[in-house]
Amino acid sequence: MTQLQAATVWVGLHVLLMLYLKFKVGATRNRTKVDFGAGDNEQMQRAMRVQGNAVEDVPVALLGLIMLAFLSAPLWLLHASGGVLLVSRILHAFGLGRSGGVSFGRLVGTLGSVVAMLTIAIGCLYFAFQ
């Protein structure tokens, strides 16, 4: 497997996650009968925040992962970063989707996302100057 193939696997898996979150918002809209925005509906607000949080983090992290692949970063770094990011985003979505407050999934998901993004950022800087 090449570096670009490895990055592409993680991009594909994250796109599936993003589609799931998108459909979850649509299903919540249908169930709550909120056609636009969130209204005063807590379920709708939470579903939108789960998707919104992923939209804030996932694209920039995947861009970094792709750049690492183009810079021939080691496969283990691509897989570790992509895997930690995916698991973290799933945990975060599950935790925030269940409760607006602090939860195990939200806490670990946030920390894991930060670790993955920081690893990707440092990797990009390191390999850019190699």
C-alpha positions in Angstrom: 0.0 0.0 0.0 1.3 3.4 -0.9 1.1 6.5 1.2 -1.5 8.0 -1.1 -3.6 4.8 -0.9 -3.4 4.9 2.9 -4.6 8.5 3.1 -7.3 7.7 0.6 -8.6 4.9 2.8 -8.9 7.3 5.8 -10.5 10.0 3.6 -13.1 7.4 2.4 -13.9 6.3 6.0 -14.2 9.9 7.2 -16.5 10.7 4.3 -18.8 7.8 5.3 -18.8 9.2 8.9 -19.7 12.7 7.6 -22.5 11.2 5.5 -23.9 9.4 8.5 -23.9 12.6 10.5 -25.6 14.4 7.7 -28.3 11.7 7.5 -28.7 11.8 11.3 -29.5 15.6 11.1 -32.0 14.9 8.3 -33.7 12.1 10.4 -33.8 14.4 13.4 -35.4 17.1 11.3 -38.0 14.7 10.1 -38.7 13.4 13.6 -38.9 16.8 15.3 -40.6 18.6 12.4 -38.0 21.4 12.4 -37.6 22.4 8.8 -35.0 25.2 9.2 -32.4 25.9 11.8 -32.8 24.3 15.2 -35.7 26.2 16.6 -36.0 25.7 20.3 -35.6 21.9 19.9 -32.7 20.5 21.9 -32.5 17.3 19.9 -32.1 19.3 16.7 -29.5 21.6 18.2 -27.5 18.6 19.4 -27.7 16.8 16.0 -26.5 20.0 14.3 -23.7 20.5 16.7 -22.5 17.0 16.3 -22.3 17.5 12.6 -20.9 21.0 12.9 -18.1 19.9 15.2 -17.0 17.2 12.7 -17.2 19.8 9.9 -14.8 22.0 11.9 -12.2 19.4 12.5 -12.3 16.6 9.8 -11.6 18.5 6.6 -8.5 20.3 7.8 -7.2 17.1 9.4 -7.7 15.1 6.2 -6.0 17.8 4.2 -3.0 17.4 6.4 -3.2 13.7 6.1 -3.2 14.0 2.3 -0.2 16.3 2.4 1.7 13.8 4.6 1.0 11.2 2.0 2.4 13.4 -0.8 5.4 14.1 1.4 6.0 10.3 1.7 5.4 10.2 5.5 5.6 6.6 6.9 2.5 4.4 6.5 2.4 3.9 10.3 2.0 7.7 10.8 -0.8 7.9 8.3 -2.7 4.9 9.7 -2.2 5.9 13.3 -3.3 9.5 12.7 -6.3 8.5 10.5 -7.4 5.8 12.9 -7.1 7.9 16.0 -9.0 10.8 14.3 -11.8 8.4 13.1 -12.3 6.7 16.4 -12.2 10.1 18.2 -14.8 11.6 15.9 -17.1 8.6 16.4 -16.7 8.8 20.2 -17.3 12.6 20.1 -20.4 12.2 18.0 -21.7 9.5 20.3 -21.0 11.4 23.5 -22.3 14.8 22.3 -25.3 13.1 20.6 -26.4 11.6 23.9 -25.8 14.6 26.2 -25.1 18.3 25.8 -22.9 18.1 29.0 -19.6 16.5 29.7 -19.5 12.8 28.8 -16.8 10.2 28.4 -17.2 10.1 24.6 -17.2 13.8 24.2 -14.1 14.2 26.4 -12.0 11.4 24.9 -13.2 12.2 21.4 -12.1 15.8 21.8 -8.7 14.9 23.3 -8.1 12.2 20.6 -9.0 14.7 17.8 -6.6 17.2 19.2 -3.9 14.6 19.5 -4.5 13.4 15.9 -4.6 17.0 14.5 -1.5 18.0 16.4 0.4 14.9 15.2 -0.7 15.6 11.6 0.4 19.3 12.0 3.8 18.4 13.4 4.2 15.7 10.8 3.4 18.2 8.0 6.0 20.7 9.3 8.6 18.0 9.9 8.3 16.4 6.5 8.0 19.7 4.6 11.5 20.6 5.8 13.1 17.2 5.2 
